[in-house]
Amino acid sequence: MVYSESREHEALHDLVTRLTARFSDSYSPDQVEAVVMQCYEPFKASTVRDYIPVLVEHASKDRLWAKSA
């Protein structure tokens, strides 16, 4: 599959939507988006892009769970 920046951004947007629904009792949509973008930041310069949305999702869930505990 060929890398598509727009697909990656769409995947991140979908991730924010899913996590906002999942953590709506603890976080505002802006807070969830901030966590996702913080987790995405280290991957911005990566040359291999295939798994970035999945890695960001795992890191984001871990942070949100840790902060809500």
C-alpha positions as CSV (number, residue, x, y, z in Angstrom):
1,M,0.0,0.0,0.0
2,V,1.3,3.5,-0.9
3,Y,1.5,6.0,2.0
4,S,-1.2,8.6,2.0
5,E,-0.9,11.6,4.3
6,S,-4.6,12.3,4.0
7,R,-5.4,8.7,5.1
8,E,-3.1,9.0,8.0
9,H,-4.8,12.2,9.2
10,E,-8.2,10.7,8.6
11,A,-7.2,7.7,10.7
12,L,-6.1,10.0,13.5
13,H,-9.4,12.0,13.2
14,D,-11.3,8.7,13.5
15,L,-9.2,7.7,16.5
16,V,-10.0,11.0,18.3
17,T,-13.7,10.4,17.6
18,R,-13.6,6.8,18.9
19,L,-11.6,7.7,22.0
20,T,-13.8,10.8,22.7
21,A,-16.8,8.5,22.8
22,R,-15.0,5.9,24.9
23,F,-13.7,8.4,27.5
24,S,-16.5,10.9,27.4
25,D,-17.1,10.5,31.2
26,S,-13.6,11.6,32.0
27,Y,-12.3,13.9,29.2
28,S,-13.5,16.6,26.8
29,P,-13.0,16.1,23.1
30,D,-10.3,18.8,23.2
31,Q,-8.4,16.9,25.9
32,V,-8.6,13.6,24.0
33,E,-7.4,15.3,20.8
34,A,-4.5,16.8,22.8
35,V,-3.4,13.4,24.1
36,V,-3.6,11.9,20.6
37,M,-1.5,14.7,19.1
38,Q,1.0,14.4,21.9
39,C,1.3,10.7,21.2
40,Y,1.6,11.4,17.4
41,E,4.4,13.9,17.8
42,P,7.3,11.4,18.1
43,F,6.2,9.7,14.9
44,K,6.0,12.8,12.7
45,A,9.5,12.3,11.3
46,S,9.3,8.5,10.9
47,T,10.1,7.1,7.5
48,V,8.0,4.0,7.9
49,R,4.4,5.2,8.3
50,D,2.3,2.0,8.0
51,Y,1.6,1.4,11.7
52,I,1.6,4.9,13.0
53,P,-2.1,5.2,13.6
54,V,-2.1,1.9,15.5
55,L,0.9,2.9,17.6
56,V,-0.7,6.3,18.4
57,E,-3.9,4.5,19.4
58,H,-2.2,2.2,21.9
59,A,-0.2,5.1,23.4
60,S,-3.2,7.3,23.6
61,K,-5.3,4.7,25.3
62,D,-2.6,4.0,27.8
63,R,-2.3,7.7,28.7
64,L,-6.0,8.2,29.0
65,W,-6.5,5.1,31.1
66,A,-3.6,6.1,33.4
67,K,-4.9,9.7,33.8
68,S,-8.5,8.5,34.6
69,A,-7.4,5.9,37.2
